[in-house]
Amino acid sequence: MTESIVNTIKTIVITAVVTMVFSCTNDVKKVKDFLADKNLPIGEAYKVNHIHTDSGRVDVKMKAPVMFDFSNRDFHPYSEFPKGIKITSIAKNGDSTTIEGDYAKSYLKTEVSEIKGNVIIYNYAKNHKLVTSQVFWDQKTHYFFTEKRFTFYTLTDTIYGVGFEASEDLEKWWVKNQTGVIYIKD
């Protein structure tokens, strides 16, 4: 009699477990919608060290302590870097430009990123350096712009102002409202 009770209990437990396992399947779209409704990322990555290559040549390196993936958004999917980011672009001739900041958000559809908080962009070959509190980076057109205060250093000049635009490598640049001494060749 005891053996039959044990077998009955085992059968009930096995049936319950099998029922729970097969009833716990979720539709991927429902999970994405749930996470989007709760403003939760669909993925998280820590100690990110991304290296992009083109034809076997490293052209971009990115490091970030934390990345949140919000690509489950219908209208404006994005990636968020709440603890900072550092990106180094390496040109075919070996010249490199680095951008870093305390916070970043990169929109996937528009390919525009906002980097803010102690933003520094540095071109090693030209020895040009931009320091500001916020910059937008259009990755399709390889273009930086800000409407915030900035300091721009070249080999001969230190330029202060509000409003700055530049090519991604800081070789071509435009300032809006500037102060400082600028040396011009005749």
C-alpha positions in Angstrom: 0.0 0.0 0.0 2.8 2.4 0.8 4.5 1.7 -2.5 1.3 2.6 -4.4 1.0 5.9 -2.6 4.6 6.8 -3.4 4.1 5.9 -7.0 0.9 8.0 -7.2 2.7 11.0 -5.6 5.6 10.6 -8.1 3.1 10.5 -11.0 1.3 13.6 -9.7 4.7 15.5 -9.3 6.0 14.5 -12.7 2.7 15.5 -14.4 2.7 18.9 -12.6 6.4 19.5 -13.6 5.8 18.5 -17.3 2.6 20.7 -17.4 4.6 23.7 -15.9 7.5 23.2 -18.4 5.3 23.1 -21.4 3.0 25.9 -20.3 5.9 28.4 -19.7 6.7 29.1 -23.3 6.6 32.8 -24.2 6.1 34.5 -27.5 9.3 36.5 -28.3 7.2 39.5 -29.4 5.2 39.4 -26.1 8.4 39.5 -24.1 9.8 42.4 -26.2 6.6 44.3 -25.8 6.5 43.7 -22.0 10.1 44.9 -21.6 9.4 48.0 -23.8 6.3 48.8 -21.7 8.2 48.6 -18.5 11.1 50.7 -20.0 13.5 47.8 -19.5 16.4 46.9 -21.8 16.2 43.8 -23.9 19.8 43.1 -23.1 22.7 44.3 -20.9 26.4 44.0 -21.4 29.2 44.7 -19.0 32.9 45.5 -19.7 32.2 45.9 -23.4 35.3 45.8 -25.6 34.1 45.9 -29.2 36.5 45.8 -32.2 35.2 46.4 -35.7 37.3 45.3 -38.8 36.9 46.1 -42.4 38.7 43.8 -44.9 40.9 42.5 -42.0 41.9 46.0 -40.9 40.8 47.3 -37.5 38.9 50.6 -38.1 36.9 51.1 -34.8 37.5 50.2 -31.2 34.9 50.8 -28.5 35.1 50.4 -24.7 32.3 50.9 -22.2 31.7 49.6 -18.7 28.0 49.1 -19.3 25.7 48.9 -22.3 21.9 48.6 -22.3 20.2 47.5 -25.5 16.8 49.1 -26.1 16.4 47.8 -29.7 13.0 46.6 -28.7 11.6 50.1 -29.2 9.4 50.4 -32.3 10.0 54.1 -33.1 13.4 55.0 -31.7 15.5 51.9 -30.8 18.8 52.8 -29.1 21.7 51.6 -27.1 22.6 53.4 -23.9 26.0 53.7 -22.2 25.2 55.1 -18.7 28.7 54.8 -17.3 30.6 56.3 -20.2 32.1 55.3 -23.5 35.4 55.6 -25.4 35.5 55.1 -29.2 38.7 55.2 -31.3 38.3 55.5 -35.1 41.4 54.4 -37.1 41.8 55.7 -40.7 43.4 53.7 -43.5 46.6 55.7 -43.2 46.8 54.8 -39.5 45.6 58.2 -38.1 43.2 57.9 -35.2 40.6 60.0 -33.5 39.2 59.2 -30.1 35.9 60.4 -28.5 35.0 59.8 -24.9 32.3 60.9 -22.5 30.6 60.1 -19.3 27.3 59.1 -20.9 26.1 58.1 -24.4 23.0 57.2 -26.3 23.1 55.8 -29.8 20.0 55.7 -31.9 20.0 52.8 -34.3 17.7 54.0 -37.1 19.2 57.5 -37.5 22.8 56.5 -36.6 23.1 59.7 -34.5 24.7 59.4 -31.1 24.6 61.9 -28.2 27.7 61.9 -25.9 27.7 64.1 -22.9 29.5 64.8 -19.7 33.2 65.6 -20.0 33.3 65.0 -23.7 36.8 65.0 -25.3 37.5 64.4 -29.0 41.2 64.1 -29.9 42.8 63.7 -33.3 46.3 62.3 -32.6 47.8 63.1 -36.1 46.8 66.8 -36.2 47.0 67.2 -32.4 43.5 68.8 -32.3 41.4 68.5 -29.2 37.7 69.5 -28.6 36.4 69.7 -25.0 32.7 70.2 -24.3 29.8 69.0 -22.2 27.7 67.5 -25.0 28.2 66.6 -28.6 26.1 64.9 -31.3 27.8 62.5 -33.7 26.2 61.7 -37.1 27.8 58.4 -38.0 26.4 58.3 -41.5 28.0 61.7 -42.5 31.0 61.4 -40.1 30.2 64.7 -38.5 30.2 66.2 -34.9 28.2 69.2 -33.7 27.3 70.9 -30.5 25.5 74.0 -29.4 27.2 74.0 -26.0 30.3 75.8 -24.7 33.5 74.3 -26.0 37.3 74.7 -26.0 39.1 73.7 -29.1 42.9 73.3 -29.1 45.1 73.2 -32.2 48.9 73.4 -32.4 48.8 77.2 -32.4 45.4 78.2 -31.1 43.0 77.8 -28.2 39.5 78.8 -29.3 36.6 79.2 -26.9 33.0 79.6 -27.9 29.4 78.3 -28.1 28.5 76.1 -31.1 30.9 74.0 -33.0 30.8 71.7 -36.0 33.5 69.5 -37.4 34.3 66.5 -39.6 34.8 63.3 -37.6 38.6 63.6 -37.7 38.5 67.3 -36.6 40.4 68.4 -39.8 37.5 70.6 -41.1 35.8 72.6 -38.4 33.5 75.6 -38.0 32.8 77.7 -34.9 29.7 79.8 -34.3 30.3 82.2 -31.4 34.0 82.3 -30.7 36.6 84.1 -28.5 40.3 83.7 -28.3 43.4 84.5 -30.3 43.5 82.8 -33.7 46.5 83.0 -35.9 45.8 83.2 -39.6 48.3 82.7 -42.4 48.5 85.5 -45.0 
